[in-house]
Amino acid sequence: MNDTENLPSHKEPEKALAAVVSLRLLADKLEKKAVNEAIKQGWSWTQVADSLGISKQAAHKKFASCIKK
């Protein structure tokens, strides 16, 4: 998952920064979908938090409103 070969060079900041924005948006979408699926599969907030490297409270605060029942 660390393939940086196809990313824009830092020597082209306009392209590189646009790529950063796109990657952040994509990562956010993937994170929300994965958390939603984990909760649907019966994961606890502690398991989700541990997987993300954050506290249980932070995970719940960030994602509880995104969970589709």
BATIFI-517767 format. One record per residue (C-alpha): residue in one letter; y, x, z. Coordinates in steps of 0.25 Angstrom, whole numbers, plus 5000, padded with zeros to 4 digits. Each point is the difference from the previous one (the first is absolute). Layout:
# BATIFI-517767
AYXZ/...
This chain:
# BATIFI-517767
M500050005000/N500950124999/D500150014985/T501550054999/E499750064986/N500549874993/L501349985009/P501450034995/S500550145004/H500950025011/K500950074990/E500349864994/P500549935012/E500349874994/K498649984995/A499450065013/L500849915009/A499749874991/A498550045002/V500250015015/V500549865000/S498949954991/L498950075009/R500649945013/L500049864994/L498650024995/A499550065014/D500749885007/K499349904992/L498650075002/E500250015015/K500349855001/K498949964992/A499050095007/V500549965014/N499949854996/E498550034995/A499750085013/I500549885009/K499249904991/Q498850095002/G500149995015/W500750145003/S500850005013/W501450045000/T499650135007/Q499150034988/V501149984990/A501050085009/D499050125001/S499750004985/L501550004998/G500450105011/I500949915007/S500049925013/K499349865001/Q501349945003/A500750074988/A498949954991/H500149865005/K501549994999/K500050064986/F498849914994/A499849885008/S500949914991/C499350054988/I498649965004/K499549884991/K499049915007/
